[in-house]
Amino acid sequence: MCDACGCSDISQAHNHDHAHTHSHDHHQRQIELGTDVLKKNNELAAQNRAFFDRKGLFVLNLISSPGAGKTSVIESLAAHFGDTLAVIEGDLQTRRDAERVIRAGSRAYQIETHGACHLDAHSIAHAAEHLDFDGCRILCIENVGNLVCPAGYELGEHEKAAILSIPEGDDKILKYPALFHRITMLLINKIDLAPHIEFDTQKAINECKSLNRAFTTFPVSAKTGEGMDKFFDYLSQKAEQRGKHE
């Protein structure tokens, strides 16, 4: 269950054959109060991270509310990085976002959660089985649109990024502290709309700093491309560092 809202785990509902090596059982069971409900997920996340490290991948977990521009940002990444980028998409239904990423130039795999409000490490392990990582340097995971539940689930990523868009307002960070105190990147998207919408960028950054001192801010517009070059460069540097650890 989710540590934020008590929703069902995505891994509780899967029903399929698979050849992956991580261990788990498929039987639902009652969990006693006091048990770390995320322990199993964190164990699987560590296995995922070890797998990604062996592949020399830099893995980014991208989280935002619906409509903040996650997929548009990833489309820009796909157009820039091409086949050196792989993407795992998370949505309740449809393959639309994966299809958008593939059209933009990168390989992608879609996870349909069928109601679950976040991805978990188990679902990422299965998605990774369906992707060919030869030639890839970066794996971007687009989490389900939600500022609450995805925050508590490690997936095996190296860094966690949040997107806050100008139309959402500059007051969201302190309302959703569980996410913003965990991130290493803050993307402020849709800055092309700043002349038309009241949004205090410095206020948003300062409020994030009150929760978290270790993040990098990227004001960007996925639509116009403004600010995206600095984001591309940052990811390239991170990917180069991970590649040296392979």
Beta strands, then each sheet from edge to edge (+ up, - down):
strand 1: 58-64
strand 2: 85-91
strand 3: 107-112
strand 4: 138-142
strand 5: 159-165
strand 6: 185-189
strand 7: 216-219
sheet 1: 3+ 2+ 4+ 1+ 5+ 6+ 7+
end
